[in-house]
């Protein structure tokens, strides 16, 4: 049997939300284990040899929806809920492999 808090009547993604999958290499996500429901920020990165220019820094607020297990190269897939209006841009940036994930406070 499942505990009562393991079941919900909420639909995910909700209205005006999308789920975006991020494939994150070691060093682009915290070593602290992520939990479903964690508030995170996803930051676009300039790439291995790029220079960080504050004017070009782009961040996206999200919530962890699911966490995969590391693959053979150590990459972890993290699915995040984001506003639908930002999902396409985040997915495009994620596809380049040039994003990092930050865990925000778990205090409420």
C-alpha positions as CSV (number, residue, x, y, z in Angstrom):
1,X,0.0,0.0,0.0
2,X,1.1,3.5,-0.7
3,X,1.0,6.1,2.0
4,X,-1.6,8.8,1.6
5,X,0.9,11.5,0.9
6,X,2.3,9.5,-2.1
7,X,-0.9,10.2,-4.0
8,X,-2.3,13.5,-5.2
9,X,-5.2,14.7,-7.3
10,X,-3.1,17.5,-8.8
11,X,-2.3,17.2,-12.5
12,X,1.4,17.7,-13.5
13,X,2.2,19.9,-15.3
14,X,-0.5,22.2,-14.2
15,X,-2.0,25.1,-16.2
16,X,0.7,27.4,-17.7
17,X,3.5,25.0,-16.7
18,X,5.7,22.7,-18.7
19,X,8.2,19.9,-17.8
20,X,11.7,20.3,-19.2
21,X,14.3,17.6,-19.0
22,X,17.8,18.6,-18.2
23,X,20.8,16.3,-18.7
24,X,23.3,17.5,-16.2
25,X,27.0,16.5,-16.0
26,X,28.8,16.4,-12.7
27,X,29.7,19.9,-11.6
28,X,26.6,21.4,-13.1
29,X,24.3,20.4,-10.3
30,X,24.8,20.3,-6.5
31,X,26.2,17.2,-4.8
32,X,23.4,17.5,-2.3
33,X,20.7,15.0,-3.3
34,X,17.8,16.7,-5.0
35,X,14.2,16.0,-3.8
36,X,11.0,16.2,-5.8
37,X,9.5,19.5,-5.0
38,X,12.9,21.3,-4.5
39,X,12.9,24.9,-5.7
40,X,15.8,25.4,-8.2
41,X,17.2,27.9,-10.6
42,X,18.6,26.8,-13.9
43,X,21.4,29.1,-15.2
44,X,22.6,29.2,-18.8
45,X,26.4,28.8,-18.9
46,X,28.8,30.2,-21.5
47,X,30.5,26.8,-22.2
48,X,33.9,25.4,-21.3
49,X,36.0,28.3,-22.7
50,X,33.4,31.0,-22.6
51,X,33.5,34.1,-20.5
52,X,30.6,34.9,-18.1
53,X,29.1,38.2,-19.0
54,X,26.5,39.4,-16.4
55,X,24.5,41.1,-19.1
56,X,24.0,37.8,-20.9
57,X,23.3,35.7,-17.8
58,X,19.9,34.0,-18.1
59,X,18.2,32.2,-15.2
60,X,15.0,30.2,-15.0
61,X,13.0,29.4,-11.8
62,X,11.7,25.8,-11.5
63,X,10.6,23.0,-9.3
64,X,12.1,19.5,-9.4
65,X,9.5,17.1,-10.8
66,X,11.7,13.9,-11.1
67,X,15.3,12.8,-10.8
68,X,16.9,10.1,-12.8
69,X,19.9,7.9,-11.9
70,X,23.4,8.8,-13.2
71,X,24.2,7.2,-16.6
72,X,27.6,5.7,-17.5
73,X,29.2,9.1,-18.0
74,X,27.8,10.4,-14.7
75,X,25.1,12.6,-16.2
76,X,21.8,12.8,-14.4
77,X,18.5,13.7,-15.9
78,X,16.4,16.1,-13.9
79,X,12.9,17.0,-14.9
80,X,11.8,20.5,-13.8
81,X,8.5,22.3,-13.8
82,X,8.8,25.8,-15.3
83,X,6.4,28.4,-16.6
84,X,5.2,27.4,-20.0
85,X,6.3,30.7,-21.4
86,X,10.0,29.9,-20.6
87,X,10.0,26.2,-21.5
88,X,11.0,26.3,-25.1
89,X,14.0,28.6,-24.4
90,X,15.1,26.5,-21.5
91,X,14.8,23.3,-23.6
92,X,16.8,24.8,-26.4
93,X,19.5,26.0,-23.9
94,X,19.5,22.5,-22.2
95,X,20.0,20.8,-25.6
96,X,23.3,22.6,-25.9
97,X,24.5,21.1,-22.6
98,X,25.2,24.6,-21.4
99,X,23.1,24.9,-18.3
100,X,23.7,24.4,-14.6
101,X,21.2,23.8,-11.8
102,X,21.2,25.6,-8.4
103,X,19.3,24.3,-5.3
104,X,17.6,27.1,-3.5
105,X,16.7,27.1,0.2
106,X,14.4,24.3,1.5
107,X,13.2,26.6,4.3
108,X,9.6,27.6,3.8
